[in-house]
Amino acid sequence: EDLSHDFHVFYTHNTILDPENPKLSNARLNLSLGVQIVIKKGLGILGVKAPDRM
């Protein structure tokens, strides 16, 4: 499987921002940002421009 699929499954089954659990929210937000960076860089290597927003 690939990163985008795995992240989609994660995102579908988890709340990223949970006001009742700021540490978990921070960890999940950082994970999301890390995945964004990896996908954007991977697309850049392939010569594909990543959308700014989805």
PLY file of the C-alpha trace (Angstrom):
ply
format ascii 1.0
element vertex 54
property float x
property float y
property float z
element edge 53
property int vertex1
property int vertex2
end_header
0.00 0.00 0.00
1.08 3.58 -0.30
1.36 6.55 2.01
-1.65 8.40 0.62
-3.90 5.37 1.11
-2.62 4.71 4.62
-3.09 8.35 5.59
-6.59 8.36 4.11
-7.51 5.37 6.28
-5.97 7.06 9.34
-7.77 10.35 8.62
-11.09 8.59 8.08
-10.91 6.78 11.42
-9.37 9.47 13.63
-10.22 12.99 14.71
-7.19 15.17 14.06
-8.11 18.06 16.35
-9.59 17.07 19.70
-9.99 20.01 22.11
-10.13 17.58 25.02
-6.74 16.05 24.18
-4.31 18.74 22.99
-1.23 16.49 23.10
-2.84 13.90 20.85
-4.15 16.68 18.60
-0.66 18.11 18.29
0.82 14.71 17.45
-1.85 14.01 14.83
-1.48 17.48 13.34
2.29 17.02 13.09
1.79 13.62 11.47
-0.59 15.21 8.96
1.88 17.96 8.15
4.68 15.41 7.76
2.61 13.37 5.32
1.81 16.55 3.40
5.52 17.35 3.06
6.45 13.84 1.93
3.66 13.67 -0.67
4.42 17.17 -1.97
8.14 16.39 -2.32
7.39 13.05 -3.97
5.09 14.69 -6.49
7.73 17.36 -7.11
10.30 14.69 -7.95
7.82 13.33 -10.49
7.30 16.81 -11.93
3.73 17.11 -10.67
2.58 20.23 -8.85
0.67 19.43 -5.67
-2.54 21.37 -5.06
-2.35 23.98 -2.32
-5.65 22.85 -0.90
-8.03 19.93 -1.29
0 1
1 2
2 3
3 4
4 5
5 6
6 7
7 8
8 9
9 10
10 11
11 12
12 13
13 14
14 15
15 16
16 17
17 18
18 19
19 20
20 21
21 22
22 23
23 24
24 25
25 26
26 27
27 28
28 29
29 30
30 31
31 32
32 33
33 34
34 35
35 36
36 37
37 38
38 39
39 40
40 41
41 42
42 43
43 44
44 45
45 46
46 47
47 48
48 49
49 50
50 51
51 52
52 53
